[in-house]
Structures are given as C-alpha cells and as structure tokens.
Amino acid sequence: GIPQLVKDLITSGKESEFERVKIPDKFIGRSFRELSEYFREQHKSILIALVYEEKGIGLEDILSDDTSSIDLFIKERLKVAQKDYLGKTSRRVQVKINPADDYQIKPEEEAIVIS
C-alpha cells in the first residue's frame, strides 16, 4: 500500500523517484494545471508540489564589514566559543502540495515531480 509506495519513491535507484526541478521561465505566471500538463506530456513526470526557499538572515548579514571594535569583539567571542554562526543563514521552506489548478506559478518556485 502507501508505505511501500513512499519507500519506493524515496529509495534511489528505483524506476520512479522524487525530483526537484527548475520551472521553465515560460510557465511563470501561468497555471499549475498548465505546468502539470507540460511535465506529464514532455517529461512523463507527475507534478505533485511547488517549493520555495525563503532566505533568512545570518549573523554575517547583521555584522558590518568594517573593523569596528564591537564587530571584532563579537567575532572573537564566537571564535573562542568555537561556534560557527558566521555565514550561516536559516532558510524557511514553503511547500504547496497539489495546489488548485488555477494557482499561478511564481518566479521563485521550483517543481517537485515524480519522474
């Protein structure tokens, strides 16, 4: 049943698998139905969801590029604490599973298909 289906989809090397793919530019602003038909007809894939990653703010974005004593102090304290917060940004992932047929595709979205 369903557990076997999910296992087969997430196990690599199987005939069908989940794949995250870029949406062709010509589908931006068009409907989920049109994009779904495109993947089915052109790639023999089933469109199941749209995903969007919203970039968060990392500590490096907050600290300035100059060498002010406050920024240097913070960076030094993190180094001493052996914490690697610099450069790391959190990302919030938005997933729309099977949206309405008339849902309009946004430029920042990617497709999740079963290929």
C-alpha positions as CSV (number, residue, x, y, z in Angstrom):
1,G,0.0,0.0,0.0
2,I,1.0,3.5,0.8
3,P,4.1,2.7,2.9
4,Q,5.6,0.6,0.1
5,L,4.9,3.4,-2.4
6,V,6.6,6.0,-0.2
7,K,9.6,3.7,0.4
8,D,10.0,3.0,-3.4
9,L,9.8,6.8,-4.1
10,I,12.5,7.8,-1.6
11,T,14.8,4.9,-2.3
12,S,17.3,5.8,-5.0
13,G,17.8,3.5,-8.0
14,K,14.1,2.8,-8.3
15,E,12.2,3.3,-11.5
16,S,10.4,6.4,-10.2
17,E,11.6,8.9,-7.7
18,F,11.0,12.4,-6.3
19,E,12.9,15.1,-8.1
20,R,13.2,18.9,-7.6
21,V,13.4,20.7,-10.9
22,K,13.6,24.3,-12.2
23,I,10.4,25.6,-13.7
24,P,10.8,26.8,-17.3
25,D,10.5,30.6,-17.5
26,K,7.6,30.4,-19.9
27,F,5.4,29.0,-17.1
28,I,6.0,31.9,-14.7
29,G,2.5,33.5,-14.1
30,R,0.8,30.6,-15.8
31,S,-1.4,28.0,-14.0
32,F,-0.5,24.9,-12.1
33,R,-2.6,22.9,-14.5
34,E,-0.6,24.1,-17.5
35,L,2.7,23.3,-15.7
36,S,1.3,19.9,-14.7
37,E,0.3,19.1,-18.3
38,Y,3.8,20.1,-19.5
39,F,5.6,17.8,-17.1
40,R,3.3,14.9,-17.9
41,E,3.5,15.3,-21.7
42,Q,7.1,16.4,-22.2
43,H,8.9,14.6,-19.4
44,K,6.5,11.7,-18.4
45,S,6.6,13.1,-14.9
46,I,3.8,13.9,-12.4
47,L,3.9,17.3,-10.8
48,I,3.0,17.0,-7.1
49,A,4.1,20.2,-5.4
50,L,5.8,23.6,-5.7
51,V,8.6,24.6,-3.3
52,Y,10.1,27.9,-2.4
53,E,13.0,28.6,-0.1
54,E,13.0,31.9,1.6
55,K,16.5,33.0,2.6
56,G,16.9,34.0,6.2
57,I,19.4,36.4,7.8
58,G,22.7,35.1,9.0
59,L,25.0,36.7,11.6
60,E,27.3,37.9,8.8
61,D,24.4,39.9,7.4
62,I,24.0,41.7,10.7
63,L,27.6,42.4,11.5
64,S,29.2,45.2,9.4
65,D,32.1,44.8,7.1
66,D,34.2,47.3,8.9
67,T,36.6,46.6,11.7
68,S,34.6,48.3,14.5
69,S,35.6,47.1,18.0
70,I,32.1,45.8,18.6
71,D,32.0,43.6,15.5
72,L,35.6,42.4,16.2
73,F,34.6,41.6,19.8
74,I,31.6,39.6,18.7
75,K,33.5,37.7,16.0
76,E,36.3,36.9,18.5
77,R,33.9,35.7,21.2
78,L,32.3,33.3,18.6
79,K,35.7,32.1,17.6
80,V,36.7,31.4,21.2
81,A,33.4,29.6,21.8
82,Q,34.1,27.6,18.7
83,K,30.7,28.4,17.3
84,D,30.3,28.7,13.6
85,Y,27.4,31.2,13.2
86,L,29.1,33.4,10.6
87,G,27.9,32.9,7.1
88,K,25.2,30.5,8.1
89,T,21.7,31.6,7.1
90,S,18.5,29.9,8.0
91,R,16.1,29.1,5.3
92,R,12.4,28.7,5.5
93,V,10.9,26.3,3.1
94,Q,7.4,26.7,1.7
95,V,5.8,23.7,0.1
96,K,2.5,23.7,-1.7
97,I,1.3,20.2,-2.3
98,N,-1.2,19.8,-5.1
99,P,-2.4,23.5,-5.3
100,A,-5.5,24.4,-7.2
101,D,-5.5,24.1,-10.9
102,D,-5.7,27.9,-11.3
103,Y,-2.8,28.6,-8.9
104,Q,-0.3,30.9,-10.7
105,I,3.3,29.9,-10.7
106,K,5.7,32.4,-9.0
107,P,9.2,33.1,-10.2
108,E,10.9,31.9,-7.1
109,E,9.2,28.5,-7.1
110,E,10.6,25.1,-8.2
111,A,8.7,21.9,-9.0
112,I,8.6,18.6,-7.2
113,V,7.8,15.8,-9.6
114,I,7.7,12.1,-9.6
115,S,9.9,11.1,-12.6
